[in-house]
Amino acid sequence: MLEYIIRRTFQMTIVFFLFLIFSYLLFNAIPGNAFSSLLLNPNLPPDAYQRVLEIYGLDKPLFERTQMYIVNFFKGDFGYSYKYFPKTPIELIAERLPRTLMLFSIVNIVAFYTGFFIGKVLAWRRGSKAETWITVTSVFSYTVFYPWFALMMLWVFGYKLGWLPIGKFLFPEKWYDAPFDSDVVFTSMIKFTVVVSVIQFIAYLVTRGIESLSLRRNLRFGSLLAIFIGSYFYWNNGEALIQKPYASDIAYHMILPVMVVTVVAFAGTALLTRTTMMEVLKEDYILTARAKGISQKRIRDRHAARTALLPVVTSFIFTIVTIIDGSVLTEQIFSWPGMGQLLLQSVLEEDIPVAMATFSFVGVFALIAHLLADVSYSYLDPRIRIKSQG
Amino acid sequence: MSKDVLVVKDLNMHYETLSGDVSAVKNVSFTVKEGESFGLVGESGCGKTSVAMSLLQLQADNAKISSGSIKLDGLEMVGMSESELREVRWDGISIVFQGAMNAWNPVIKVGEQIREAIREHYPDNTKVENTEKIASLFKMVGLDSSIMDRFPHELSGGMKQRAVIALALSCDPKLVIADEPTTALDVVIQDQILKEIKKVQELLGLSLIYISHDIAVIAEMTDKMAVMYAGSIVEKGPTSEIFANPQHSYTQSLLASTPSVVGDKVKLNSLEGEPPSLINQIDGCSFAPRCPNRTTTCHPELDMELVEVGPEHFVDICSANRN
């Protein structure tokens, strides 16, 4: 296993190296550059443009620039943003990343769980009226043109009903005398979410070994209750109390994007889960489980859904990258200034260092996510053995 | 006289299909006593597995038990609610399925799958107790206790089948149904498994229903047997009696189609034709169209009914009248 991971890491480095070269060349293939607009300004001396190019090293041949960029990249020097000069790409990413991370980890988790849950219930209730209608709805939301749907939702909930904000991630007027940056709040929200999930996961692992099912259920319920009580105390004490109104402002702005993306994204998972699980339900071991007198819910979750998980997780891995790059479309529609917008802006403005840094960040994350997926396969299906060769 | 563990009386079960009802089990009655092994034999599609599924009420969604009664230790099982049935399943009646290869969930460890069944019926057991129980079951069927922590794909076919037997015994059931447990195995392993089942049955004094299309296996395994044809029992009685003195033409044909190891080579008798489609209502003797012994004195129009021809030996009225 360890050998496999090392080998994969080595392969990934090569892939990443190629990725860097090709993206750098592609960005440079865009006609013009970030400073072309200087040529149009009549108030600047004629050699200004040339001098700026020299400062940024853009006058050097492409091959030399590529070489320099790659060398500097691996030294950890990503250059400066062309547009926001004194800032480095890292600073820009550090500002944007928490916003995207917060929104899209919630979106992904909610969409995956809704999709998986609905999918397994659909497969279980095969042939019922409810199943037909939910399947039709899922197919609709799977195929609907997403930007149109998102705009319609904005129109309904933001404009007609006025329940939810139309865009941005905060009400600026609320933040005039905030003692801290929005990033601070985002970071503590992320920390909170991570701690809660880790506690929940540990509780799951610990209770797994308990033989009595009722005790197991009660303990899990107890851990959930403890988390609720704990979070109540956390948000009403110390520093978190000061952050609370701001955090809730951000959470309020998150409702609509989370809802809309979930409605669109759950359907894929639900339909896939439904199909794979219907295959699994035909297997003999489901009959064995029924003959053993195990409860319907346990057969559904433990035997059928668990076995059907593999293809579902595979498809989930492909969407997980949105946690980092935040789906450009969604961020654009909900004017959520995260990584997706940074990506789009930097490409449009030909801010190559920022675009490169953002892309590589997403690339590294995608590569690691796929490695983790491959490793998790052997856990999800023990028949898959990770071999050192091949 | 030992007491009756299972009494099945006039059991009728049919499948509701788009082209009409298929009566898979027709007026089946039999009794299994404590510690006794009972064999069900017949061609493929004659309703053996449907009987087994009806006993546990695990039949497909479109299958309906229309009438009859199944009494386990005096407890009526037809019409039980799902939660009552769940308690009877495995604790009262457990089953060894046809394909042991597919009886294990591929992603859960073998030991855990057995533990799951015990946990369901003995929720107060501790983990150590359950582990010891499984280890002793494994020992009984000739498996190493380390197999508990293996995944099903890591076991050979024979090991899986042995583990399935251990699984079937895990909740100390009153009755075990073995539904062609050796079909997917090669002959050597088949023989080992049969011996294992027989040994365990004698050791624990289990009641066993053994279902097979192989009449030789039935002869080896059972005390009493019933021959099924087209959803009905056409002959039942003590195994030795039936083998010595088969009364029904179908039983005679089945016996004639089994090769003998001793004696001269003879051409095996095989039966022409196929069992009738059960979708149509069959009046009278369902075997009549294929019956090799049909004579003018035959009364195929008589409704099927078992009549006693010897001590505890029953046979369908049509064949009974002829002989």
Interface residues (C-beta under 8 A of the other chain):
Chain A: G209 I210 E211 S212 L213 S214 E283 D284 Y285 L287 T288 A289 R290 A291 K292 G293 I294 S295 Q296 R302 H303 R306 T307 L380 D381 P382 R383
Chain B: L56 L58 E82 L85 R86 E87 V88 R89 W90 D91 S94 I95 F97 Q98 G99 N102 A103 W104 N105 P106 V107 I108 R115 E116 A117 R119 E120 H121 P123 D124 N125 T126 K127 N130 F151 H153 L167
